[in-house]
Amino acid sequence: MVAYKSKLVERIHLPSRERRERALEDAGYNVFNLASEEVFIDLLTDSGTGAMSDTQWAALVRGDESYAGSRSFDELESAVEAVMGFSNVVPTHQGRGAENVLYGSLLSDGDVVLNNTHFDTTRAHVANQGAEPVDCPVDVAHDPTADEPFKGNFSLEAARAVVDDVGATRVPLVIQTITNNSAAGQPVSIENTREVAAFADEIDATFVIDACRFAENAAFVARREAEFADTEIDDIAREQLGFADALVMSGKKDGLVNAGGFVATDDETLFERCKQRAILYEGFPTYGGMAGRDVAAMAVGLREAVEEAYITDRIEQVRRLATMLEDAGVPIYTPAGGHAVYLDAGTALSHLPREQFPGQAMVCALYREGGVRGVELGSFAFPDTDRPELVRLAIPRRTYHTEHLEHVVETAATVLEEAESIPGLQLVSEPEMPEIRHFTAELEPLSS
């Protein structure tokens, strides 16, 4: 059942194929470099790209723009405590600002950080502190066809092996990302969170949950973890998040806003350290780099994100796209996650070796064919890893309708029909920091 109706619309159009081909070439075959007006259906990310509710727009108008002591911050603080269970909040301009504040307060040169799977900015922020990010996914996480309910889980076996190798004193931080974006948006069970929290306590490490999609994860827990079958979404969220020492949050996901993020913790010492670092990098602790209106809208969005009607519609739309793609014969990562459908480019473009970036080649083909912008999360985005060649189609919240999804499916099916003719790619230029090269690097097609 659809949980909302359109109250504001934006005109979109599909540029001609000739224009799309020219735009792709000018962008260096990197869709991050495309102008939005060149894109028809934009599934590059679900981060800050969704539509806000009328209640959020009303909060936007009422936002308090005071530099210090903002009423909007009080509203955010109240929402975080009610929805997520944490009383101390340090606002930031977005999730990567929160990562800078928190990880800059916790990490030193030579540290090792464990995560079920680091996403790009998380990996970069860890590395930027001189620490080493190590992924600890469960074995089935990188198997696109395995039918398991919680493929996003953190592997305690892998984590213990790292600790045995480097020593517990070098591991001051353990992170669990829910849902696990780099593992195809797969959910994490509360049982696993409970075990990871105990492990972190055992090695005297700070346990952080990356909570940017906490509500989507809670919805999967309600549907797949028997212990919580009859539990409300907000209760599940507080239960899972309550195991953490701190949260890092991008409000641009399950905060349902276009800007903003925060760190939350009940550790008073860590809270003070984060506040001081936030003043240096983000802004005063009651606005944190955001306008007061954005703070107010996020306070409303957090409460809306755990409403059953909203979250059911959200999860079902992603599942619907996955089913339509499967019915069209397009290989995808299964089961579908909470915010995106991940295409299995390694299977779809099996004629391309890994060093020719089959995922990025598929991203380019989707844009060239139908003006659909996705993002590669394989060997191009994550060099020197063994992650599968995936293409993420992230669905902005409350934005697209069934007709848009049908166009995406038709585009992907056509790309699959022409797969053998799609060339591989090679790098032309890339930045010095490999963890974030996919944002700005340029490529060119290899001759057939």
Summary of the structure (lengths in Angstrom):
residues: 448
radius of gyration: 21.0
end to end distance: 47.6
largest distance: 62.0
contacts: 1653
relative contact order: 0.17
helix: 47%
strand: 14%
